[in-house]
Amino acid sequence: MSAAGAPDPFQPYRLWSLWEMLELKAASFYGVTSGLLTLRARMGELIRSEVRDEKDGGITFILENDPVAINFMRQQASELIDNLRTLGVSVSLMSATKLWEVVSNSNGFLWSEASRFSEEIHSRLVDELSLTKVFVLERGKVGLYDPVQPLFGAEVASKYPTDGAFEIDEAAKCLAFGRPTAAVFHLMRTMEIAIRAVARCLQIPDPVRPSERNWGFILSEVKKGIDAKWPTGAGRMSGDGALFESLYASLEAVRNPWRNATMHVENKYTDDEAEHIFVAVRGFMKNLASRCDENGEPKA
């Protein structure tokens, strides 16, 4: 609030992620449009009954004459400010704040003066929204954009809360917005996080040299680690031996058809292909999370 008690138009907006900035809040948009229509209609009626007090320099003490209308306008202006702030239309928000200050002036004001600001809000809002493209998300994909529960399950979310959570979220949003190739790209980055976790769990040091920071080298080290811990087939029939053998086979299977292909510009994915890969990576990550977290804990 400003010193005069008016909402501050320059109050910092909450920090939005890139995807949130692209979202037009439908409820707030409706609130602004319906609120403006209500304001302009009501002010039109009040202007016609406006009486100017010439002794007071053309200002009528409306607060004394129509307190119900005054309170109504204050409430409408306050709701407009909240909705405009949510929409992020800062220029329109400034006009709405001026309107609030006018109708809150204890020294009185003219309805025609308040009406001028409501017209200004309308004009500025049209200009600001004309610079914005609005896309409607399919109802069936809302869960990918704004999931109620973790997309890969609670255990994956709790054990891979940093890079893993980011890549999974980005992959889901790319699927929601019809960008399947980008979705697969983020899913392969998720698998890179998985490889690192598997290697750490097997107590394989993180690669240092740039030439070693690739799937081929790390997978070969993982294979050596598995062979060292479970040198016989019998040791891989159950328990950790069977689990790591399965994880390694999945990673090796992914490397050529998905991971390597994704890195080449000539390869593109359809929505169906990306959704299939999404489900496969989800299954892999849930299996991995049942054994270790992003730091490879507990160690094998």
Buried (B, 14 or more C-beta within 10 A) or exposed (E): EEEEEBBEBEEEEEEEEEBEEBBBBEEBBEBBEEBBEBBBEBBEEBBEEBEEEEEEEEBBEBBEEBEEBBEBBBEBBBBBBBBBBBBBBBBBBBBBBBBBBBBBBEEBBBBEBBBBBBBBBBEBBEEBBEEEEEEEBEEEBEEBBBBEEBBBBEBBBEBBEEBBBBBBBBBBBBBBBBBBBBBBBBBBBBBBBBBBBBBBBBEBEEBEEEEBEEBEEBBEBBBEBBEEBBEEEEBBEEEBBEBBBEBBEBBBEBBEEBBBBBEEEEEEBEEEBBBEBBEBBBEBBEBBBEBBBBEBEEEB
